[in-house]
Structures are given as structure tokens and as C-alpha cells.
Amino acid sequence: MCYTIHNPRFLGVIMGWEQRGNKLYYYEKERDGKRVISRYLPSPISSYAGILQEQANETRELKRVQRQLDADIEQLIKVNEVELKRELAQALLAAGYHKHKGTWRKKRKPKN
């Protein structure tokens, strides 16, 4: 089983925990042409790298949640905009305005 993350700070480098037997080891993988080079990171470095990996995962999840919230807010704005335009049109029609080539204009009063 392999737990990997693509680290944006190191282009082309993938870091992750790999299970070998009953233990987890931290490896850094880098592509060299068509070959993939795998480097073992010793325990003190792997602990730090693991913390960085967890922080990167949390950051990515927060960004995903933020994008979803932004999309939800954008949808609410669009719905409210449609309702607001409809209410504005009704108010302007009631006040004696009409639409002429996409712009609202006041109806002329008849000449006596």
C-alpha cells in the first residue's frame, strides 16, 4: 500500500509513505526521463516530511471547500440577481416606464 502526495514545491517529486512488511517508510520519488528514482528518507526527515504532507493535504482540502463555498455563493447571487431584475421591471412598469431597445424610458405624456 502506498500513500503519496504530489508536492507542488518540488516539481516532478512525489513523496509518500509506503508499507513494506508491517512498517511504514517514507520515500521520495522523482522522475528522470522515463525512469522513476525512489529515495528513502530516514526517520527524522520522514517525520518532518510527514508533517509537511499532512499540512499540504489540509491546505488542499481547505482550498477545495473554499471553491465549493464560492460556487454556492455565486449560485445564490445569480438567483437573487434574477429575482431582483424581475422585481425592478415590475416596479418600473408600475411607475410608467417601458423598455426601448433594452433601456428603460419614461412614457411620454400625450400633448393636449
C-alpha positions as CSV (number, residue, x, y, z in Angstrom):
1,M,0.0,0.0,0.0
2,C,1.3,3.4,-0.9
3,Y,0.2,6.8,0.4
4,T,1.5,9.6,-1.9
5,I,1.2,13.3,-2.4
6,H,2.4,15.4,-5.2
7,N,4.3,18.2,-3.5
8,P,4.0,21.4,-5.5
9,R,7.2,22.9,-4.0
10,F,9.3,20.2,-5.7
11,L,8.3,19.9,-9.4
12,G,8.3,16.3,-10.5
13,V,8.8,15.0,-7.0
14,I,6.2,12.7,-5.3
15,M,6.5,12.0,-1.7
16,G,4.7,9.4,0.4
17,W,4.5,6.6,2.9
18,E,5.0,3.1,1.6
19,Q,4.2,0.0,3.6
20,R,6.9,-2.7,3.5
21,G,6.0,-5.6,5.6
22,N,4.4,-4.3,8.7
23,K,6.2,-1.0,8.8
24,L,5.7,2.4,7.0
25,Y,8.7,4.0,5.3
26,Y,8.8,7.5,3.8
27,Y,10.0,7.6,0.2
28,E,10.6,10.5,-2.2
29,K,10.1,9.6,-5.9
30,E,11.4,11.7,-8.8
31,R,11.1,11.1,-12.5
32,D,14.3,11.1,-14.5
33,G,13.2,10.8,-18.2
34,K,11.3,7.5,-18.3
35,R,12.8,6.2,-15.0
36,V,11.4,6.8,-11.6
37,I,14.0,7.2,-8.9
38,S,12.9,6.2,-5.3
39,R,14.9,7.6,-2.3
40,Y,14.3,6.5,1.2
41,L,14.2,9.3,3.8
42,P,15.4,8.4,7.3
43,S,13.2,8.6,10.3
44,P,13.9,12.3,11.5
45,I,13.5,13.6,7.9
46,S,10.4,11.4,7.3
47,S,8.7,12.7,10.4
48,Y,9.2,16.3,9.2
49,A,8.2,15.3,5.6
50,G,5.1,13.6,7.0
51,I,4.1,16.7,8.8
52,L,4.6,18.7,5.6
53,Q,2.5,16.2,3.8
54,E,-0.4,16.4,6.3
55,Q,-0.3,20.2,6.1
56,A,-0.4,20.1,2.3
57,N,-3.4,17.7,2.5
58,E,-5.2,20.1,4.8
59,T,-4.4,23.1,2.6
60,R,-5.7,21.2,-0.4
61,E,-8.9,20.2,1.4
62,L,-9.4,23.8,2.6
63,K,-9.0,25.1,-0.9
64,R,-11.5,22.6,-2.2
65,V,-14.0,23.6,0.5
66,Q,-13.4,27.3,-0.3
67,R,-14.0,26.6,-4.1
68,Q,-17.3,24.9,-3.2
69,L,-18.4,27.7,-0.9
70,D,-17.5,30.3,-3.7
71,A,-19.5,28.3,-6.2
72,D,-22.5,28.1,-3.8
73,I,-22.3,31.9,-3.1
74,E,-22.1,32.6,-6.9
75,Q,-25.2,30.5,-7.5
76,L,-27.1,32.4,-4.7
77,I,-26.0,35.7,-6.3
78,K,-27.3,34.6,-9.7
79,V,-30.7,33.5,-8.3
80,N,-31.0,36.8,-6.3
81,E,-30.0,38.8,-9.4
82,V,-32.8,37.2,-11.5
83,E,-35.4,37.9,-8.8
84,L,-34.1,41.5,-8.3
85,K,-34.3,42.2,-12.0
86,R,-37.9,40.8,-12.2
87,E,-39.0,43.0,-9.2
88,L,-37.2,46.0,-10.7
89,A,-39.0,45.5,-14.0
90,Q,-42.4,45.3,-12.3
91,A,-41.7,48.5,-10.3
92,L,-40.6,50.4,-13.3
93,L,-43.6,49.3,-15.3
94,A,-45.9,50.3,-12.5
95,A,-44.1,53.8,-12.4
96,G,-44.9,54.4,-16.1
97,Y,-41.6,53.3,-17.7
98,H,-41.2,51.0,-20.7
99,K,-38.3,49.2,-22.3
100,H,-37.0,50.6,-25.6
101,K,-34.1,48.7,-27.2
102,G,-33.0,47.3,-23.8
103,T,-33.2,50.6,-21.9
104,W,-35.9,51.8,-19.5
105,R,-37.6,55.0,-20.6
106,K,-40.3,57.1,-19.1
107,K,-43.5,57.1,-21.2
108,R,-44.3,60.4,-22.8
109,K,-47.3,62.3,-21.7
110,P,-49.7,62.9,-24.5
111,K,-49.8,66.5,-25.9
112,N,-53.1,68.4,-25.2
